[in-house]
Amino acid sequence: MKRLPLALAVLFAAAPAWAGDTPKCELDRPIMFGDLNYGSAQFHTAVASYIIKNGYGCAVDSIPGDTIPLINGVARGDADLVMEIWTANPAQAWIDAEAAGKTIALGTTFPDASEGWFVPAAIVTGPDAVAPDLKSVTDLAKYKDLFADPEEPGKGRFYNCPAGWQCEIVNSKKLEAYGLDGDFTNFRPGTGEALDAAAETAALRNKPAVFYYWGPTWLLGKFDFVRLEEPAFDRATWDAMMAAEHPTAATAYPESKVVIGANKAFTEAAPTVARFLSSYKSTNAATSAMLAYMRDNKATPADTAVHFLKTTDDWTAWVPAEVAARVKASLESM
């Protein structure tokens, strides 16, 4: 497939690629996606766009941007939908729009978005594991020499988020609450790419490293990491931890259900398409695998959507058989 600029990667607002017995679209205008500017959302935007265009006969288009402006755009009707609303800590703009009856949640893009502290799987599992008893964040103090900081002898190194990220604040509080701030340096890489590089290097070399990360992401799709156990998420403990200057108790990050957010008037005007979007459901693992494919092949979101639709049948459960047949026929013509 010819690679297209991102503005076109939501798959061509023109007629469907396969002309067949394409049905008449419920709308006489393109369905407008709010195209969030990060990998997982761009991938799911491309998948949904392809299915809507080739399975339902609708033109599609997109408005690229950041979370808050695009949510506000969906509330106003400037865009019809966004593919990712993170419900564990939703943006206030979404809360307000949903409460006002302007927006509605449809399908589950993935139910298990996660954050935590990770180590390469090879150091804790298998016959050559150097830390087979490392299960929990509370075990880390015993292994500080394994994660030795080259710049601070006697301490391990914890790879935090870059300074200025919200997760950097959270992880710093956790280090203190877990009693690890005396045993580990709180290392803040200069950029997100530097954090990626540290984790990728550790995975490629089976080198000990402990770091914060999240999913779905290409890194978790490409490499085998183990997330260290923490106390189960508890809202009261979390709130107290975040409020305290020197917290004494911590809890795991909440897992987040990520849903599709839509303009309510759009769902009423296009109920057939809305039913498809309500049935949409992927997972953290499946999305991470596609993001790894995207990175390894230098693929666009559009390329990756086609690869996903061609190589899996997971998506056929989201649509009626005749829609799946039209999508498959369009893929065969490419």
C-alpha positions as CSV (number, residue, x, y, z in Angstrom):
1,M,0.0,0.0,0.0
2,K,1.3,3.4,-0.9
3,R,2.2,5.4,2.3
4,L,0.2,8.6,2.7
5,P,0.7,11.7,4.8
6,L,-0.9,11.5,8.2
7,A,-3.6,13.9,7.1
8,L,-4.7,11.3,4.6
9,A,-3.9,8.3,6.8
10,V,-7.4,8.1,8.1
11,L,-8.1,6.6,4.8
12,F,-9.2,8.9,2.1
13,A,-12.4,10.8,2.3
14,A,-13.2,9.7,-1.2
15,A,-15.3,6.8,-2.4
16,P,-14.6,3.3,-1.0
17,A,-11.7,1.4,-2.5
18,W,-14.0,-1.5,-3.5
19,A,-17.1,-0.4,-5.4
20,G,-19.1,-3.7,-5.0
21,D,-22.6,-3.5,-3.5
22,T,-21.6,-0.7,-1.2
23,P,-24.6,0.6,0.8
24,K,-25.7,4.2,0.9
25,C,-24.3,6.0,3.9
26,E,-26.7,7.3,6.5
27,L,-25.0,10.7,6.3
28,D,-24.6,12.9,3.3
29,R,-21.3,14.2,4.5
30,P,-18.0,12.7,5.7
31,I,-17.9,11.2,9.1
32,M,-15.3,13.4,11.0
33,F,-12.8,11.8,13.3
34,G,-10.9,13.7,16.0
35,D,-7.5,12.3,15.2
36,L,-5.6,12.3,18.5
37,N,-1.9,12.9,18.0
38,Y,-0.4,9.7,19.4
39,G,0.2,6.2,18.2
40,S,-2.6,4.0,19.7
41,A,-5.3,6.5,18.9
42,Q,-4.0,7.1,15.4
43,F,-4.0,3.3,14.8
44,H,-7.6,2.9,16.0
45,T,-8.8,5.9,14.1
46,A,-7.4,4.3,10.9
47,V,-9.0,1.0,11.6
48,A,-12.4,2.4,12.3
49,S,-12.1,4.8,9.3
50,Y,-11.3,1.9,6.9
51,I,-14.3,-0.2,8.1
52,I,-16.7,2.7,8.0
53,K,-15.6,3.7,4.5
54,N,-15.4,0.3,2.9
55,G,-18.0,-1.6,5.0
56,Y,-20.7,1.1,5.4
57,G,-20.1,3.2,2.3
58,C,-19.4,6.5,4.2
59,A,-16.8,9.1,3.4
60,V,-14.4,9.8,6.3
61,D,-12.2,12.7,7.2
62,S,-10.3,13.8,10.3
63,I,-9.2,16.8,12.3
64,P,-5.8,16.2,14.0
65,G,-5.1,17.6,17.4
66,D,-4.7,17.3,21.2
67,T,-7.1,15.7,23.6
68,I,-8.9,18.7,25.1
69,P,-9.5,20.7,21.8
70,L,-10.7,17.5,20.1
71,I,-13.1,16.6,23.0
72,N,-14.5,20.1,22.8
73,G,-14.8,19.7,19.1
74,V,-16.9,16.5,19.5
75,A,-19.1,18.3,22.1
76,R,-19.7,21.1,19.6
77,G,-20.3,18.8,16.7
78,D,-17.2,19.9,14.7
79,A,-16.0,16.3,15.0
80,D,-18.2,13.2,15.3
81,L,-16.0,11.0,17.5
82,V,-12.6,10.4,19.1
83,M,-11.3,6.8,19.5
84,E,-9.8,7.2,23.0
85,I,-11.4,8.6,26.1
86,W,-9.4,7.4,29.2
87,T,-12.0,6.8,31.9
88,A,-9.8,6.3,35.0
89,N,-8.9,10.0,35.0
90,P,-11.0,11.5,32.3
91,A,-10.4,15.0,31.0
92,Q,-12.8,17.6,32.6
93,A,-13.9,18.6,29.1
94,W,-15.3,15.1,28.6
95,I,-17.0,15.0,32.0
96,D,-18.7,18.3,31.3
97,A,-19.8,17.3,27.8
98,E,-21.2,14.0,28.9
99,A,-23.0,15.5,31.8
100,A,-24.6,18.1,29.5
101,G,-25.8,15.3,27.2
102,K,-23.7,16.4,24.3
103,T,-21.5,13.3,24.1
104,I,-21.8,9.6,24.7
105,A,-19.4,6.7,25.2
106,L,-19.7,3.9,22.7
107,G,-17.4,0.9,22.3
108,T,-14.3,-0.1,24.4
109,T,-11.1,0.7,22.4
110,F,-9.3,-1.3,25.1
111,P,-10.4,-2.2,28.7
112,D,-7.0,-2.6,30.2
113,A,-4.7,0.4,29.6
114,S,-2.0,0.1,32.3
115,E,0.9,1.9,34.0
116,G,3.6,0.5,36.3
117,W,7.2,-0.4,37.1
118,F,8.7,-2.9,34.7
119,V,11.9,-5.1,34.4
120,P,13.0,-7.2,31.5
121,A,11.4,-10.6,31.8
122,A,14.7,-12.4,31.3
123,I,16.1,-11.3,34.6
124,V,13.2,-12.7,36.7
125,T,12.0,-15.7,34.7
126,G,13.7,-18.7,33.0
127,P,16.7,-20.8,33.9
128,D,19.2,-17.9,33.6
129,A,17.1,-15.4,35.7
130,V,19.4,-13.4,38.0
131,A,16.5,-12.2,40.2
132,P,13.9,-15.0,40.3
133,D,12.5,-13.8,43.6
134,L,11.9,-10.3,42.4
135,K,8.1,-10.1,42.2
136,S,7.1,-6.8,43.9
137,V,8.3,-3.2,44.2
138,T,8.9,-4.0,47.9
139,D,11.6,-6.6,46.8
140,L,13.6,-4.0,45.0
141,A,15.7,-3.0,48.0
142,K,17.3,-6.4,48.0
143,Y,18.4,-6.0,44.4
144,K,19.7,-2.5,44.4
145,D,23.2,-3.8,43.5
146,L,21.7,-5.6,40.5
147,F,20.3,-2.3,39.2
148,A,23.5,-0.3,40.1
149,D,23.6,3.3,39.2
150,P,26.9,3.9,37.4
151,E,27.0,7.5,38.7
152,E,26.1,6.8,42.3
153,P,27.9,3.8,43.9
154,G,25.9,1.9,46.4
155,K,22.5,2.8,44.9
156,G,20.3,1.3,42.2
157,R,18.9,3.4,39.4
158,F,15.1,3.8,38.9
159,Y,14.2,5.2,35.4
160,N,11.4,7.7,36.1
161,C,9.6,9.8,33.5
162,P,11.1,13.0,32.3
163,A,10.7,16.0,34.6
164,G,7.5,17.8,33.9
165,W,5.4,14.7,33.2
166,Q,2.7,13.9,35.7
167,C,4.0,10.3,36.0
168,E,7.3,11.7,37.2
169,I,5.5,13.3,40.2
170,V,3.6,10.1,40.9
171,N,6.7,7.8,40.7
172,S,8.7,10.2,42.9
173,K,6.1,9.9,45.6
174,K,6.0,6.1,45.2
175,L,9.7,5.8,45.6
176,E,9.5,7.6,49.0
177,A,6.3,5.8,50.1
178,Y,7.8,2.4,49.3
179,G,11.0,3.3,51.3
180,L,13.2,3.1,48.2
181,D,14.4,6.6,47.9
182,G,17.5,5.8,50.0
183,D,18.4,2.8,47.9
184,F,17.7,4.0,44.4
185,T,18.4,7.2,42.5
186,N,15.4,8.8,41.0
187,F,16.8,9.1,37.5
188,R,14.8,11.3,35.2
189,P,15.7,11.0,31.5
190,G,15.7,14.2,29.5
191,T,13.1,13.0,27.1
192,G,10.5,10.3,26.5
193,E,12.8,8.9,23.8
194,A,15.6,8.6,26.3
195,L,13.3,6.5,28.5
196,D,12.4,4.4,25.6
197,A,16.1,3.9,24.7
198,A,17.0,2.8,28.2
199,A,14.2,0.2,28.3
200,E,14.9,-1.0,24.8
201,T,18.6,-1.4,25.5
202,A,17.9,-3.4,28.6
203,A,15.6,-5.7,26.7
204,L,17.9,-6.3,23.8
205,R,20.9,-7.1,26.1
206,N,18.9,-8.8,28.9
207,K,20.4,-6.1,31.1
208,P,18.9,-5.4,34.5
209,A,16.9,-2.2,34.5
210,V,13.8,-1.1,36.4
211,F,11.7,1.7,34.9
212,Y,8.2,3.2,34.7
213,Y,6.2,2.5,31.5
214,W,2.7,2.3,30.2
215,G,0.6,0.4,27.7
216,P,-0.5,0.1,25.0
217,T,2.8,1.1,23.5
218,W,5.2,-0.2,20.9
219,L,7.8,-1.1,23.6
220,L,5.4,-3.4,25.4
221,G,4.3,-4.9,22.1
222,K,7.9,-5.6,20.9
223,F,9.6,-6.9,24.1
224,D,8.8,-9.1,27.0
225,F,8.7,-7.2,30.3
226,V,7.3,-8.0,33.7
227,R,5.3,-5.5,35.7
228,L,6.2,-5.6,39.3
229,E,3.4,-6.1,41.8
230,E,2.1,-3.2,43.9
231,P,-0.7,-3.0,46.4
232,A,-4.0,-3.1,44.5
233,F,-5.3,0.3,43.5
234,D,-7.1,2.1,46.2
235,R,-8.6,5.5,45.6
236,A,-8.2,6.8,49.2
237,T,-4.6,5.7,49.4
238,W,-3.9,7.3,46.0
239,D,-5.4,10.6,47.0
240,A,-3.5,10.7,50.3
241,M,-0.3,9.8,48.5
242,M,-0.7,12.6,46.0
243,A,-1.7,15.1,48.6
244,A,1.2,14.3,51.0
245,E,4.6,16.0,50.7
246,H,6.2,12.9,52.2
247,P,3.8,10.0,51.6
248,T,4.1,6.8,53.7
249,A,1.8,4.5,51.7
250,A,1.3,4.0,48.0
251,T,-0.9,2.0,45.6
252,A,-0.8,0.7,42.1
253,Y,-1.8,2.9,39.2
254,P,-5.4,2.4,38.2
255,E,-6.1,0.4,35.1
256,S,-8.1,2.5,32.7
257,K,-10.9,1.5,30.5
258,V,-10.6,3.4,27.2
259,V,-13.7,4.1,25.3
260,I,-14.8,5.7,22.0
261,G,-16.4,9.2,22.6
262,A,-19.0,10.4,20.2
263,N,-21.2,13.4,19.6
264,K,-24.7,12.3,20.7
265,A,-26.4,13.9,17.7
266,F,-24.1,12.0,15.4
267,T,-25.1,8.7,17.0
268,E,-28.7,9.5,16.4
269,A,-28.2,10.5,12.8
270,A,-26.0,7.4,12.0
271,P,-27.3,4.6,14.2
272,T,-25.9,1.8,12.0
273,V,-22.4,3.2,12.2
274,A,-22.9,3.9,15.9
275,R,-23.8,0.2,16.5
276,F,-20.5,-0.8,14.9
277,L,-18.6,1.7,17.1
278,S,-20.5,0.3,20.1
279,S,-19.2,-3.2,19.3
280,Y,-15.6,-2.1,18.7
281,K,-13.3,-3.7,21.3
282,S,-9.6,-4.3,21.2
283,T,-7.0,-4.9,24.0
284,N,-3.9,-3.4,25.4
285,A,-1.8,-6.4,24.1
286,A,-3.3,-6.4,20.6
287,T,-2.8,-2.6,20.2
288,S,0.7,-2.8,21.5
289,A,1.5,-5.5,18.9
290,M,0.2,-3.3,16.1
291,L,2.3,-0.3,17.4
292,A,5.4,-2.5,17.4
293,Y,4.6,-3.5,13.8
294,M,4.2,0.2,13.0
295,R,7.5,1.1,14.4
296,D,9.5,-1.9,13.1
297,N,8.2,-1.3,9.5
298,K,8.1,2.5,9.6
299,A,4.5,2.1,8.7
300,T,1.8,4.8,8.8
301,P,-1.4,4.3,10.8
302,A,-3.1,3.6,7.5
303,D,-0.6,0.9,6.6
304,T,-0.9,-0.7,10.0
305,A,-4.7,-0.7,9.9
306,V,-4.6,-2.6,6.6
307,H,-2.1,-5.0,8.1
308,F,-4.3,-5.6,11.1
309,L,-7.5,-6.1,9.0
310,K,-5.7,-8.5,6.6
311,T,-3.9,-10.6,9.3
312,T,-6.6,-11.0,12.0
313,D,-10.3,-11.7,12.1
314,D,-10.8,-10.1,15.5
315,W,-12.6,-7.2,13.9
316,T,-15.2,-9.3,12.2
317,A,-17.0,-9.7,15.5
318,W,-17.7,-5.9,15.5
319,V,-19.7,-5.9,12.3
320,P,-22.5,-7.9,10.5
321,A,-21.3,-10.6,8.1
322,E,-22.2,-8.5,5.0
323,V,-20.1,-5.6,6.2
324,A,-17.1,-7.9,7.0
325,A,-17.4,-9.3,3.5
326,R,-17.3,-5.9,1.9
327,V,-14.2,-4.9,4.0
328,K,-12.5,-8.2,3.1
329,A,-13.2,-7.7,-0.6
330,S,-11.8,-4.2,-0.5
331,L,-8.6,-5.5,1.1
332,E,-8.2,-8.2,-1.6
333,S,-8.3,-5.5,-4.2
334,M,-5.3,-3.7,-2.7
